[in-house]
């Protein structure tokens, strides 16, 4: 219920836009991971609640650590029927892999999930300050 409400709130600003062909959710990760699960949950909620007249298709493009998805989105510039589900890779991968992609070339639509990051270690490990 909470997830469905979050999706509906996230989609509210886009109510004036109606797709004319299937919408592709591009996932910059492999099958079964958190991004894939999130995309499929969104797909199911939108279709179940008939929030769009067009179908949604989940497209997994996790090759080259997600670079495949980034370059695919870059080649689809101006196509409003493609949405990227990504995580911090959109910032770090272009720097590490030196691919010609800049996250600023995308139009942010919504934050759909936040994930806390923690650094952990053994409680009795010696810690050295640098």
N, CA, C and O atoms as a Tinker XYZ file with bonds, in Angstrom:
   520  protein
     1  N      0.818000   -1.185000    0.000000    73     2
     2  CA     0.000000    0.000000    0.000000    64     1     3
     3  C      0.870000    1.259000    0.000000    63     2     4     5
     4  O      0.633000    2.183000   -0.778000    81     3
     5  N      1.876000    1.289000    0.877000    73     3     6
     6  CA     2.762000    2.446000    0.949000    64     5     7
     7  C      3.518000    2.625000   -0.362000    63     6     8     9
     8  O      3.681000    3.744000   -0.848000    81     7
     9  N      3.984000    1.501000   -0.937000    73     7    10
    10  CA     4.718000    1.570000   -2.206000    64     9    11
    11  C      3.818000    2.117000   -3.315000    63    10    12    13
    12  O      4.257000    2.942000   -4.117000    81    11
    13  N      2.578000    1.669000   -3.365000    73    11    14
    14  CA     1.652000    2.144000   -4.393000    64    13    15
    15  C      1.398000    3.641000   -4.242000    63    14    16    17
    16  O      1.325000    4.366000   -5.234000    81    15
    17  N      1.265000    4.102000   -2.997000    73    15    18
    18  CA     1.064000    5.531000   -2.760000    64    17    19
    19  C      2.292000    6.332000   -3.194000    63    18    20    21
    20  O      2.167000    7.410000   -3.776000    81    19
    21  N      3.475000    5.796000   -2.906000    73    19    22
    22  CA     4.707000    6.490000   -3.298000    64    21    23
    23  C      4.808000    6.607000   -4.811000    63    22    24    25
    24  O      5.207000    7.646000   -5.335000    81    23
    25  N      4.445000    5.537000   -5.509000    73    23    26
    26  CA     4.488000    5.559000   -6.975000    64    25    27
    27  C      3.482000    6.570000   -7.517000    63    26    28    29
    28  O      3.782000    7.317000   -8.448000    81    27
    29  N      2.289000    6.586000   -6.930000    73    27    30
    30  CA     1.269000    7.522000   -7.403000    64    29    31
    31  C      1.714000    8.969000   -7.173000    63    30    32    33
    32  O      1.505000    9.829000   -8.028000    81    31
    33  N      2.330000    9.234000   -6.014000    73    31    34
    34  CA     2.827000   10.585000   -5.745000    64    33    35
    35  C      3.968000   10.945000   -6.681000    63    34    36    37
    36  O      4.062000   12.081000   -7.146000    81    35
    37  N      4.832000    9.979000   -6.956000    73    35    38
    38  CA     5.950000   10.230000   -7.864000    64    37    39
    39  C      5.459000   10.503000   -9.277000    63    38    40    41
    40  O      6.076000   11.275000  -10.011000    81    39
    41  N      4.363000    9.878000   -9.659000    73    39    42
    42  CA     3.827000   10.043000  -11.015000    64    41    43
    43  C      2.940000   11.273000  -11.147000    63    42    44    45
    44  O      2.633000   11.679000  -12.268000    81    43
    45  N      2.518000   11.880000  -10.045000    73    43    46
    46  CA     1.581000   12.999000  -10.092000    64    45    47
    47  C      2.031000   14.139000  -10.996000    63    46    48    49
    48  O      1.209000   14.640000  -11.763000    81    47
    49  N      3.307000   14.588000  -10.953000    73    47    50
    50  CA     3.698000   15.695000  -11.833000    64    49    51
    51  C      3.609000   15.353000  -13.313000    63    50    52    53
    52  O      3.528000   16.255000  -14.146000    81    51
    53  N      3.622000   14.090000  -13.652000    73    51    54
    54  CA     3.616000   13.692000  -15.057000    64    53    55
    55  C      2.206000   13.404000  -15.573000    63    54    56    57
    56  O      2.055000   12.859000  -16.667000    81    55
    57  N      1.177000   13.757000  -14.813000    73    55    58
    58  CA    -0.190000   13.432000  -15.218000    64    57    59
    59  C     -0.586000   14.081000  -16.539000    63    58    60    61
    60  O     -1.453000   13.554000  -17.237000    81    59
    61  N      0.010000   15.187000  -16.896000    73    59    62
    62  CA    -0.341000   15.854000  -18.146000    64    61    63
    63  C      0.227000   15.128000  -19.356000    63    62    64    65
    64  O     -0.247000   15.338000  -20.473000    81    63
    65  N      1.220000   14.288000  -19.165000    73    63    66
    66  CA     1.859000   13.565000  -20.255000    64    65    67
    67  C      1.269000   12.173000  -20.348000    63    66    68    69
    68  O      1.125000   11.481000  -19.340000    81    67
    69  N      0.931000   11.769000  -21.546000    73    67    70
    70  CA     0.417000   10.415000  -21.778000    64    69    71
    71  C      1.240000    9.790000  -22.890000    63    70    72    73
    72  O      1.308000   10.344000  -23.987000    81    71
    73  N      1.870000    8.640000  -22.629000    73    71    74
    74  CA     2.693000    8.011000  -23.660000    64    73    75
    75  C      1.859000    7.537000  -24.839000    63    74    76    77
    76  O      0.699000    7.154000  -24.689000    81    75
    77  N      2.478000    7.572000  -26.020000    73    75    78
    78  CA     1.799000    7.135000  -27.238000    64    77    79
    79  C      2.272000    5.758000  -27.691000    63    78    80    81
    80  O      1.745000    5.194000  -28.650000    81    79
    81  N      3.275000    5.222000  -26.988000    73    79    82
    82  CA     3.776000    3.886000  -27.285000    64    81    83
    83  C      4.267000    3.274000  -25.971000    63    82    84    85
    84  O      4.343000    3.984000  -24.968000    81    83
    85  N      4.600000    1.987000  -25.943000    73    83    86
    86  CA     5.050000    1.368000  -24.698000    64    85    87
    87  C      6.209000    2.130000  -24.058000    63    86    88    89
    88  O      7.085000    2.652000  -24.747000    81    87
    89  N      6.195000    2.180000  -22.731000    73    87    90
    90  CA     7.246000    2.841000  -21.967000    64    89    91
    91  C      8.256000    1.784000  -21.530000    63    90    92    93
    92  O      7.895000    0.751000  -20.968000    81    91
    93  N      9.515000    2.063000  -21.798000    73    91    94
    94  CA    10.591000    1.137000  -21.455000    64    93    95
    95  C     11.275000    1.603000  -20.172000    63    94    96    97
    96  O     11.788000    2.720000  -20.103000    81    95
    97  N     11.277000    0.742000  -19.164000    73    95    98
    98  CA    12.020000    1.011000  -17.939000    64    97    99
    99  C     13.367000    0.331000  -18.108000    63    98   100   101
   100  O     13.450000   -0.897000  -18.098000    81    99
   101  N     14.415000    1.116000  -18.261000    73    99   102
   102  CA    15.759000    0.602000  -18.473000    64   101   103
   103  C     16.417000    0.425000  -17.106000    63   102   104   105
   104  O     16.527000    1.378000  -16.335000    81   103
   105  N     16.848000   -0.783000  -16.815000    73   103   106
   106  CA    17.488000   -1.091000  -15.538000    64   105   107
   107  C     18.984000   -1.280000  -15.773000    63   106   108   109
   108  O     19.400000   -2.127000  -16.563000    81   107
   109  N     19.783000   -0.477000  -15.074000    73   107   110
   110  CA    21.236000   -0.526000  -15.233000    64   109   111
   111  C     21.849000   -1.560000  -14.296000    63   110   112   113
   112  O     22.828000   -1.277000  -13.605000    81   111
   113  N     21.272000   -2.753000  -14.277000    73   111   114
   114  CA    21.761000   -3.827000  -13.402000    64   113   115
   115  C     21.229000   -5.149000  -13.943000    63   114   116   117
   116  O     20.419000   -5.178000  -14.870000    81   115
   117  N     21.693000   -6.223000  -13.354000    73   115   118
   118  CA    21.284000   -7.545000  -13.792000    64   117   119
   119  C     19.957000   -7.988000  -13.205000    63   118   120   121
   120  O     19.364000   -7.307000  -12.368000    81   119
   121  N     19.514000   -9.132000  -13.659000    73   119   122
   122  CA    18.230000   -9.694000  -13.233000    64   121   123
   123  C     18.245000  -10.064000  -11.757000    63   122   124   125
   124  O     19.230000  -10.595000  -11.244000    81   123
   125  N     17.134000   -9.773000  -11.081000    73   123   126
   126  CA    16.939000  -10.210000   -9.706000    64   125   127
   127  C     17.447000   -9.274000   -8.638000    63   126   128   129
   128  O     17.144000   -9.472000   -7.462000    81   127
   129  N     18.210000   -8.260000   -9.005000    73   127   130
   130  CA    18.738000   -7.323000   -8.008000    64   129   131
   131  C     17.687000   -6.310000   -7.575000    63   130   132   133
   132  O     16.547000   -6.337000   -8.040000    81   131
   133  N     18.090000   -5.423000   -6.682000    73   131   134
   134  CA    17.166000   -4.432000   -6.131000    64   133   135
   135  C     16.579000   -3.520000   -7.206000    63   134   136   137
   136  O     15.390000   -3.205000   -7.166000    81   135
   137  N     17.400000   -3.096000   -8.162000    73   135   138
   138  CA    16.892000   -2.207000   -9.221000    64   137   139
   139  C     15.885000   -2.924000  -10.107000    63   138   140   141
   140  O     14.876000   -2.337000  -10.500000    81   139
   141  N     16.149000   -4.186000  -10.424000    73   139   142
   142  CA    15.220000   -4.987000  -11.222000    64   141   143
   143  C     13.911000   -5.179000  -10.466000    63   142   144   145
   144  O     12.834000   -5.032000  -11.045000    81   143
   145  N     13.992000   -5.500000   -9.200000    73   143   146
   146  CA    12.787000   -5.688000   -8.394000    64   145   147
   147  C     11.978000   -4.406000   -8.302000    63   146   148   149
   148  O     10.750000   -4.439000   -8.381000    81   147
   149  N     12.661000   -3.267000   -8.135000    73   147   150
   150  CA    11.973000   -1.984000   -8.069000    64   149   151
   151  C     11.256000   -1.687000   -9.383000    63   150   152   153
   152  O     10.109000   -1.241000   -9.377000    81   151
   153  N     11.920000   -1.929000  -10.496000    73   151   154
   154  CA    11.311000   -1.680000  -11.808000    64   153   155
   155  C     10.080000   -2.555000  -12.011000    63   154   156   157
   156  O      9.058000   -2.083000  -12.510000    81   155
   157  N     10.169000   -3.812000  -11.633000    73   155   158
   158  CA     9.036000   -4.726000  -11.820000    64   157   159
   159  C      7.890000   -4.395000  -10.873000    63   158   160   161
   160  O      6.726000   -4.584000  -11.226000    81   159
   161  N      8.201000   -3.903000   -9.675000    73   159   162
   162  CA     7.149000   -3.472000   -8.755000    64   161   163
   163  C      6.420000   -2.253000   -9.326000    63   162   164   165
   164  O      5.193000   -2.171000   -9.274000    81   163
   165  N      7.198000   -1.302000   -9.876000    73   163   166
   166  CA     6.587000   -0.129000  -10.499000    64   165   167
   167  C      5.720000   -0.538000  -11.684000    63   166   168   169
   168  O      4.595000   -0.060000  -11.833000    81   167
   169  N      6.249000   -1.426000  -12.527000    73   167   170
   170  CA     5.516000   -1.903000  -13.696000    64   169   171
   171  C      4.180000   -2.519000  -13.272000    63   170   172   173
   172  O      3.138000   -2.204000  -13.847000    81   171
   173  N      4.213000   -3.389000  -12.276000    73   171   174
   174  CA     3.000000   -4.068000  -11.817000    64   173   175
   175  C      2.001000   -3.082000  -11.220000    63   174   176   177
   176  O      0.807000   -3.169000  -11.507000    81   175
   177  N      2.467000   -2.151000  -10.399000    73   175   178
   178  CA     1.565000   -1.188000   -9.758000    64   177   179
   179  C      0.916000   -0.265000  -10.783000    63   178   180   181
   180  O     -0.280000    0.013000  -10.701000    81   179
   181  N      1.695000    0.204000  -11.740000    73   179   182
   182  CA     1.150000    1.118000  -12.758000    64   181   183
   183  C      0.138000    0.405000  -13.639000    63   182   184   185
   184  O     -0.907000    0.968000  -13.965000    81   183
   185  N      0.439000   -0.832000  -14.029000    73   183   186
   186  CA    -0.485000   -1.576000  -14.884000    64   185   187
   187  C     -1.728000   -2.025000  -14.110000    63   186   188   189
   188  O     -2.840000   -1.955000  -14.632000    81   187
   189  N     -1.543000   -2.482000  -12.876000    73   187   190
   190  CA    -2.684000   -2.943000  -12.069000    64   189   191
   191  C     -3.669000   -1.813000  -11.823000    63   190   192   193
   192  O     -4.882000   -2.015000  -11.884000    81   191
   193  N     -3.148000   -0.626000  -11.545000    73   191   194
   194  CA    -3.996000    0.520000  -11.243000    64   193   195
   195  C     -4.367000    1.332000  -12.473000    63   194   196   197
   196  O     -4.988000    2.388000  -12.359000    81   195
   197  N     -3.986000    0.841000  -13.655000    73   195   198
   198  CA    -4.329000    1.483000  -14.926000    64   197   199
   199  C     -3.948000    2.972000  -14.932000    63   198   200   201
   200  O     -4.746000    3.834000  -15.301000    81   199
   201  N     -2.703000    3.245000  -14.511000    73   199   202
   202  CA    -2.225000    4.618000  -14.474000    64   201   203
   203  C     -1.778000    5.113000  -15.844000    63   202   204   205
   204  O     -1.581000    6.312000  -16.042000    81   203
   205  N     -1.616000    4.185000  -16.795000    73   203   206
   206  CA    -1.254000    4.532000  -18.170000    64   205   207
   207  C     -2.022000    3.628000  -19.125000    63   206   208   209
   208  O     -2.392000    2.505000  -18.782000    81   207
   209  N     -2.254000    4.138000  -20.325000    73   207   210
   210  CA    -2.924000    3.332000  -21.348000    64   209   211
   211  C     -1.950000    2.470000  -22.136000    63   210   212   213
   212  O     -2.369000    1.569000  -22.862000    81   211
   213  N     -0.667000    2.733000  -22.002000    73   211   214
   214  CA     0.356000    1.980000  -22.720000    64   213   215
   215  C      1.026000    0.986000  -21.770000    63   214   216   217
   216  O      1.099000    1.241000  -20.567000    81   215
   217  N      1.513000   -0.133000  -22.286000    73   215   218
   218  CA     2.223000   -1.085000  -21.431000    64   217   219
   219  C      3.600000   -0.570000  -21.042000    63   218   220   221
   220  O      4.171000    0.303000  -21.697000    81   219
   221  N      4.113000   -1.133000  -19.963000    73   219   222
   222  CA     5.478000   -0.839000  -19.533000    64   221   223
   223  C      6.298000   -2.097000  -19.721000    63   222   224   225
   224  O      5.838000   -3.198000  -19.419000    81   223
   225  N      7.519000   -1.935000  -20.223000    73   223   226
   226  CA     8.410000   -3.055000  -20.490000    64   225   227
   227  C      9.696000   -2.823000  -19.702000    63   226   228   229
   228  O     10.308000   -1.760000  -19.801000    81   227
   229  N     10.104000   -3.824000  -18.917000    73   227   230
   230  CA    11.369000   -3.727000  -18.181000    64   229   231
   231  C     12.477000   -4.282000  -19.065000    63   230   232   233
   232  O     12.389000   -5.404000  -19.563000    81   231
   233  N     13.519000   -3.479000  -19.251000    73   231   234
   234  CA    14.638000   -3.848000  -20.098000    64   233   235
   235  C     15.914000   -3.854000  -19.257000    63   234   236   237
   236  O     16.350000   -2.804000  -18.785000    81   235
   237  N     16.516000   -5.034000  -19.068000    73   235   238
   238  CA    17.721000   -5.157000  -18.263000    64   237   239
   239  C     18.953000   -4.902000  -19.124000    63   238   240   241
   240  O     19.186000   -5.600000  -20.111000    81   239
   241  N     19.733000   -3.903000  -18.745000    73   239   242
   242  CA    20.953000   -3.568000  -19.477000    64   241   243
   243  C     22.078000   -3.375000  -18.465000    63   242   244   245
   244  O     22.596000   -2.272000  -18.291000    81   243
   245  N     22.441000   -4.466000  -17.807000    73   243   246
   246  CA    23.460000   -4.406000  -16.770000    64   245   247
   247  C     24.865000   -4.676000  -17.271000    63   246   248   249
   248  O     25.808000   -4.694000  -16.480000    81   247
   249  N     25.022000   -4.886000  -18.567000    73   247   250
   250  CA    26.340000   -5.182000  -19.122000    64   249   251
   251  C     27.347000   -4.078000  -18.854000    63   250   252   253
   252  O     26.991000   -2.902000  -18.785000    81   251
   253  N     28.601000   -4.462000  -18.704000    73   251   254
   254  CA    29.709000   -3.535000  -18.436000    64   253   255
   255  C     29.433000   -2.700000  -17.187000    63   254   256   257
   256  O     29.674000   -1.493000  -17.163000    81   255
   257  N     28.928000   -3.364000  -16.159000    73   255   258
   258  CA    28.622000   -2.722000  -14.862000    64   257   259
   259  C     27.606000   -1.591000  -14.987000    63   258   260   261
   260  O     27.631000   -0.657000  -14.185000    81   259
   261  N     26.726000   -1.653000  -15.960000    73   259   262
   262  CA    25.699000   -0.630000  -16.150000    64   261   263
   263  C     26.014000    0.362000  -17.257000    63   262   264   265
   264  O     25.155000    1.159000  -17.633000    81   263
   265  N     27.240000    0.326000  -17.789000    73   263   266
   266  CA    27.606000    1.258000  -18.869000    64   265   267
   267  C     26.716000    1.060000  -20.087000    63   266   268   269
   268  O     26.410000    2.017000  -20.798000    81   267
   269  N     26.301000   -0.174000  -20.327000    73   267   270
   270  CA    25.402000   -0.453000  -21.458000    64   269   271
   271  C     24.123000    0.373000  -21.333000    63   270   272   273
   272  O     23.660000    0.951000  -22.317000    81   271
   273  N     23.555000    0.431000  -20.142000    73   271   274
   274  CA    22.321000    1.191000  -19.923000    64   273   275
   275  C     22.558000    2.687000  -20.114000    63   274   276   277
   276  O     21.739000    3.377000  -20.721000    81   275
   277  N     23.674000    3.181000  -19.596000    73   275   278
   278  CA    23.957000    4.610000  -19.721000    64   277   279
   279  C     24.122000    5.024000  -21.180000    63   278   280   281
   280  O     23.589000    6.050000  -21.603000    81   279
   281  N     24.850000    4.237000  -21.937000    73   279   282
   282  CA    25.050000    4.559000  -23.353000    64   281   283
   283  C     23.750000    4.389000  -24.149000    63   282   284   285
   284  O     23.499000    5.131000  -25.099000    81   283
   285  N     22.938000    3.421000  -23.762000    73   283   286
   286  CA    21.637000    3.216000  -24.409000    64   285   287
   287  C     20.751000    4.441000  -24.182000    63   286   288   289
   288  O     20.082000    4.909000  -25.104000    81   287
   289  N     20.749000    4.955000  -22.955000    73   287   290
   290  CA    19.948000    6.140000  -22.671000    64   289   291
   291  C     20.491000    7.353000  -23.429000    63   290   292   293
   292  O     19.723000    8.174000  -23.930000    81   291
   293  N     21.800000    7.457000  -23.508000    73   291   294
   294  CA    22.394000    8.570000  -24.247000    64   293   295
   295  C     21.982000    8.524000  -25.718000    63   294   296   297
   296  O     21.720000    9.562000  -26.324000    81   295
   297  N     21.925000    7.317000  -26.292000    73   295   298
   298  CA    21.533000    7.180000  -27.695000    64   297   299
   299  C     20.030000    7.402000  -27.903000    63   298   300   301
   300  O     19.565000    7.501000  -29.038000    81   299
   301  N     19.278000    7.478000  -26.804000    73   299   302
   302  CA    17.824000    7.664000  -26.877000    64   301   303
   303  C     17.418000    9.074000  -26.496000    63   302   304   305
   304  O     16.279000    9.299000  -26.086000    81   303
   305  N     18.315000   10.010000  -26.622000    73   303   306
   306  CA    18.046000   11.389000  -26.229000    64   305   307
   307  C     16.757000   11.899000  -26.867000    63   306   308   309
   308  O     16.535000   11.742000  -28.068000    81   307
   309  N     15.923000   12.507000  -26.048000    73   307   310
   310  CA    14.668000   13.066000  -26.524000    64   309   311
   311  C     13.508000   12.086000  -26.563000    63   310   312   313
   312  O     12.399000   12.472000  -26.931000    81   311
   313  N     13.729000   10.835000  -26.195000    73   311   314
   314  CA    12.660000    9.836000  -26.208000    64   313   315
   315  C     11.987000    9.819000  -24.834000    63   314   316   317
   316  O     12.568000    9.306000  -23.877000    81   315
   317  N     10.779000   10.366000  -24.717000    73   315   318
   318  CA    10.108000   10.426000  -23.418000    64   317   319
   319  C      9.553000    9.079000  -22.968000    63   318   320   321
   320  O      9.019000    8.972000  -21.864000    81   319
   321  N      9.670000    8.056000  -23.804000    73   319   322
   322  CA     9.122000    6.749000  -23.469000    64   321   323
   323  C     10.168000    5.814000  -22.873000    63   322   324   325
   324  O      9.950000    4.604000  -22.808000    81   323
   325  N     11.300000    6.359000  -22.439000    73   323   326
   326  CA    12.348000    5.561000  -21.788000    64   325   327
   327  C     12.687000    6.197000  -20.446000    63   326   328   329
   328  O     12.911000    7.403000  -20.341000    81   327
   329  N     12.716000    5.352000  -19.431000    73   327   330
   330  CA    13.019000    5.790000  -18.073000    64   329   331
   331  C     14.142000    4.915000  -17.547000    63   330   332   333
   332  O     14.103000    3.696000  -17.711000    81   331
   333  N     15.141000    5.519000  -16.918000    73   331   334
   334  CA    16.277000    4.780000  -16.377000    64   333   335
   335  C     16.124000    4.605000  -14.875000    63   334   336   337
   336  O     15.867000    5.565000  -14.148000    81   335
   337  N     16.284000    3.370000  -14.420000    73   335   338
   338  CA    16.372000    3.102000  -12.979000    64   337   339
   339  C     17.836000    2.828000  -12.718000    63   338   340   341
   340  O     18.393000    1.853000  -13.220000    81   339
   341  N     18.453000    3.684000  -11.935000    73   339   342
   342  CA    19.879000    3.538000  -11.680000    64   341   343
   343  C     20.172000    3.875000  -10.229000    63   342   344   345
   344  O     19.291000    4.288000   -9.475000    81   343
   345  N     21.384000    3.696000   -9.873000    73   343   346
   346  CA    21.853000    4.026000   -8.529000    64   345   347
   347  C     23.122000    4.853000   -8.704000    63   346   348   349
   348  O     23.291000    5.484000   -9.748000    81   347
   349  N     23.997000    4.870000   -7.743000    73   347   350
   350  CA    25.159000    5.758000   -7.790000    64   349   351
   351  C     26.072000    5.510000   -8.989000    63   350   352   353
   352  O     26.982000    6.301000   -9.238000    81   351
   353  N     25.849000    4.436000   -9.731000    73   351   354
   354  CA    26.695000    4.175000  -10.899000    64   353   355
   355  C     26.631000    5.300000  -11.914000    63   354   356   357
   356  O     27.596000    5.509000  -12.648000    81   355
   357  N     25.530000    6.030000  -11.980000    73   355   358
   358  CA    25.449000    7.094000  -12.983000    64   357   359
   359  C     26.439000    8.219000  -12.706000    63   358   360   361
   360  O     26.779000    8.988000  -13.605000    81   359
   361  N     26.901000    8.316000  -11.458000    73   359   362
   362  CA    27.911000    9.323000  -11.120000    64   361   363
   363  C     29.328000    8.768000  -11.239000    63   362   364   365
   364  O     30.216000    9.433000  -11.771000    81   363
   365  N     29.536000    7.552000  -10.744000    73   363   366
   366  CA    30.881000    7.000000  -10.614000    64   365   367
   367  C     31.389000    6.286000  -11.868000    63   366   368   369
   368  O     32.560000    6.423000  -12.223000    81   367
   369  N     30.528000    5.530000  -12.539000    73   367   370
   370  CA    30.971000    4.732000  -13.668000    64   369   371
   371  C     31.591000    5.557000  -14.798000    63   370   372   373
   372  O     32.639000    5.169000  -15.314000    81   371
   373  N     30.992000    6.671000  -15.200000    73   371   374
   374  CA    31.633000    7.460000  -16.268000    64   373   375
   375  C     33.044000    7.922000  -15.898000    63   374   376   377
   376  O     33.902000    8.044000  -16.771000    81   375
   377  N     33.285000    8.174000  -14.631000    73   375   378
   378  CA    34.619000    8.590000  -14.197000    64   377   379
   379  C     35.589000    7.412000  -14.211000    63   378   380   381
   380  O     36.715000    7.526000  -14.695000    81   379
   381  N     35.134000    6.270000  -13.670000    73   379   382
   382  CA    36.016000    5.103000  -13.566000    64   381   383
   383  C     36.272000    4.448000  -14.925000    63   382   384   385
   384  O     37.398000    4.043000  -15.213000    81   383
   385  N     35.243000    4.343000  -15.755000    73   383   386
   386  CA    35.369000    3.637000  -17.033000    64   385   387
   387  C     35.650000    4.576000  -18.201000    63   386   388   389
   388  O     35.882000    4.134000  -19.326000    81   387
   389  N     35.625000    5.867000  -17.922000    73   387   390
   390  CA    35.881000    6.879000  -18.953000    64   389   391
   391  C     34.952000    6.724000  -20.163000    63   390   392   393
   392  O     35.389000    6.779000  -21.313000    81   391
   393  N     33.663000    6.530000  -19.875000    73   391   394
   394  CA    32.683000    6.463000  -20.964000    64   393   395
   395  C     32.134000    7.868000  -21.216000    63   394   396   397
   396  O     32.058000    8.673000  -20.288000    81   395
   397  N     31.756000    8.171000  -22.446000    73   395   398
   398  CA    31.279000    9.520000  -22.774000    64   397   399
   399  C     29.823000    9.715000  -22.350000    63   398   400   401
   400  O     28.919000    9.776000  -23.183000    81   399
   401  N     29.621000    9.810000  -21.055000    73   399   402
   402  CA    28.273000    9.964000  -20.502000    64   401   403
   403  C     28.336000   10.924000  -19.332000    63   402   404   405
   404  O     29.264000   10.867000  -18.525000    81   403
   405  N     27.357000   11.802000  -19.237000    73   403   406
   406  CA    27.263000   12.719000  -18.112000    64   405   407
   407  C     25.834000   12.648000  -17.592000    63   406   408   409
   408  O     24.882000   12.858000  -18.345000    81   407
   409  N     25.687000   12.356000  -16.320000    73   407   410
   410  CA    24.350000   12.222000  -15.738000    64   409   411
   411  C     23.539000   13.503000  -15.882000    63   410   412   413
   412  O     22.309000   13.461000  -15.836000    81   411
   413  N     24.194000   14.617000  -16.052000    73   411   414
   414  CA    23.477000   15.886000  -16.211000    64   413   415
   415  C     22.718000   15.955000  -17.537000    63   414   416   417
   416  O     21.873000   16.830000  -17.726000    81   415
   417  N     23.019000   15.037000  -18.450000    73   415   418
   418  CA    22.308000   14.994000  -19.731000    64   417   419
   419  C     20.923000   14.361000  -19.591000    63   418   420   421
   420  O     20.118000   14.426000  -20.520000    81   419
   421  N     20.642000   13.756000  -18.450000    73   419   422
   422  CA    19.335000   13.151000  -18.199000    64   421   423
   423  C     18.443000   14.145000  -17.463000    63   422   424   425
   424  O     18.930000   15.088000  -16.839000    81   423
   425  N     17.145000   13.926000  -17.544000    73   423   426
   426  CA    16.180000   14.752000  -16.818000    64   425   427
   427  C     15.672000   13.943000  -15.630000    63   426   428   429
   428  O     14.962000   12.956000  -15.820000    81   427
   429  N     16.022000   14.342000  -14.409000    73   427   430
   430  CA    15.531000   13.601000  -13.244000    64   429   431
   431  C     14.008000   13.670000  -13.174000    63   430   432   433
   432  O     13.412000   14.724000  -13.394000    81   431
   433  N     13.394000   12.540000  -12.865000    73   431   434
   434  CA    11.946000   12.483000  -12.741000    64   433   435
   435  C     11.550000   12.353000  -11.282000    63   434   436   437
   436  O     10.711000   13.108000  -10.790000    81   435
   437  N     12.152000   11.397000  -10.590000    73   435   438
   438  CA    11.778000   11.162000   -9.205000    64   437   439
   439  C     12.801000   10.279000   -8.510000    63   438   440   441
   440  O     13.456000    9.452000   -9.145000    81   439
   441  N     12.933000   10.458000   -7.210000    73   439   442
   442  CA    13.673000    9.520000   -6.372000    64   441   443
   443  C     12.646000    8.482000   -5.942000    63   442   444   445
   444  O     11.616000    8.823000   -5.360000    81   443
   445  N     12.927000    7.222000   -6.229000    73   443   446
   446  CA    11.947000    6.186000   -5.890000    64   445   447
   447  C     12.363000    5.346000   -4.697000    63   446   448   449
   448  O     11.548000    4.605000   -4.147000    81   447
   449  N     13.620000    5.452000   -4.291000    73   447   450
   450  CA    14.083000    4.707000   -3.126000    64   449   451
   451  C     15.369000    5.322000   -2.611000    63   450   452   453
   452  O     16.171000    5.857000   -3.377000    81   451
   453  N     15.552000    5.237000   -1.323000    73   451   454
   454  CA    16.801000    5.664000   -0.697000    64   453   455
   455  C     17.355000    4.470000    0.060000    63   454   456   457
   456  O     16.614000    3.717000    0.692000    81   455
   457  N     18.657000    4.313000   -0.013000    73   455   458
   458  CA    19.285000    3.176000    0.650000    64   457   459
   459  C     20.412000    3.698000    1.529000    63   458   460   461
   460  O     21.326000    4.369000    1.050000    81   459
   461  N     20.338000    3.383000    2.830000    73   459   462
   462  CA    21.432000    3.823000    3.694000    64   461   463
   463  C     22.704000    3.020000    3.416000    63   462   464   465
   464  O     22.642000    1.843000    3.060000    81   463
   465  N     23.838000    3.662000    3.581000    73   463   466
   466  CA    25.121000    3.006000    3.392000    64   465   467
   467  C     25.847000    3.030000    4.736000    63   466   468   469
   468  O     25.936000    4.068000    5.392000    81   467
   469  N     26.356000    1.885000    5.123000    73   467   470
   470  CA    27.062000    1.789000    6.400000    64   469   471
   471  C     28.421000    1.147000    6.182000    63   470   472   473
   472  O     28.572000    0.256000    5.346000    81   471
   473  N     29.402000    1.605000    6.938000    73   471   474
   474  CA    30.712000    0.958000    6.977000    64   473   475
   475  C     30.772000    0.166000    8.280000    63   474   476   477
   476  O     30.537000    0.718000    9.355000    81   475
   477  N     31.081000   -1.102000    8.189000    73   475   478
   478  CA    31.104000   -1.946000    9.380000    64   477   479
   479  C     32.441000   -2.666000    9.491000    63   478   480   481
   480  O     33.159000   -2.836000    8.506000    81   479
   481  N     32.747000   -3.074000   10.678000    73   479   482
   482  CA    33.974000   -3.824000   10.926000    64   481   483
   483  C     33.829000   -4.617000   12.213000    63   482   484   485
   484  O     32.788000   -4.570000   12.868000    81   483
   485  N     34.854000   -5.328000   12.563000    73   483   486
   486  CA    34.810000   -6.096000   13.803000    64   485   487
   487  C     34.921000   -5.148000   14.987000    63   486   488   489
   488  O     35.672000   -4.173000   14.948000    81   487
   489  N     34.174000   -5.440000   16.030000    73   487   490
   490  CA    34.134000   -4.549000   17.189000    64   489   491
   491  C     35.459000   -4.487000   17.949000    63   490   492   493
   492  O     35.719000   -3.510000   18.651000    81   491
   493  N     36.287000   -5.502000   17.821000    73   491   494
   494  CA    37.558000   -5.512000   18.545000    64   493   495
   495  C     38.769000   -5.208000   17.643000    63   494   496   497
   496  O     39.917000   -5.387000   18.049000    81   495
   497  N     38.495000   -4.750000   16.425000    73   495   498
   498  CA    39.586000   -4.429000   15.492000    64   497   499
   499  C     40.230000   -3.096000   15.880000    63   498   500   501
   500  O     39.549000   -2.158000   16.295000    81   499
   501  N     41.540000   -3.034000   15.738000    73   499   502
   502  CA    42.249000   -1.775000   16.017000    64   501   503
   503  C     41.993000   -0.791000   14.869000    63   502   504   505
   504  O     42.072000   -1.157000   13.697000    81   503
   505  N     41.692000    0.434000   15.216000    73   503   506
   506  CA    41.426000    1.469000   14.219000    64   505   507
   507  C     42.569000    2.466000   14.253000    63   506   508   509
   508  O     42.942000    2.959000   15.317000    81   507
   509  N     43.114000    2.755000   13.106000    73   507   510
   510  CA    44.208000    3.712000   13.022000    64   509   511
   511  C     43.705000    4.971000   12.330000    63   510   512   513
   512  O     43.059000    4.909000   11.284000    81   511
   513  N     44.013000    6.105000   12.930000    73   511   514
   514  CA    43.648000    7.376000   12.303000    64   513   515
   515  C     44.736000    7.760000   11.323000    63   514   516   517
   516  O     45.912000    7.486000   11.561000    81   515
   517  N     44.363000    8.383000   10.238000    73   515   518
   518  CA    45.340000    8.822000    9.233000    64   517   519
   519  C     45.455000   10.302000    9.224000    63   518   520
   520  O     46.229000   10.856000    8.443000    81   519
